Amino acid sequence: MSANVLRMPHCPQTSPLMISHSLLQMADVVWRAGLPGLAKELVGLAHSAIDRPSDQAGL
């Protein structure tokens, strides 16, 4: 796979940790592209994916 391709989880049963990891990878790419504001928002989303209660994680 090419180094510039991001793989995002697509299964509804994907764990919050996997989603968080993908968002952090995307934030890194966005930061390097010169969009620090968007990168910070992605980091915030990544943290919220982990912080959600487990009963809501699949919603």
Buried (B, 14 or more C-beta within 10 A) or exposed (E): EEEEEEEEEEEEEBBBEBBBBBBBBBBBEBBEEEBEEBBEBBBEBBEEBEEEEEEEBEE
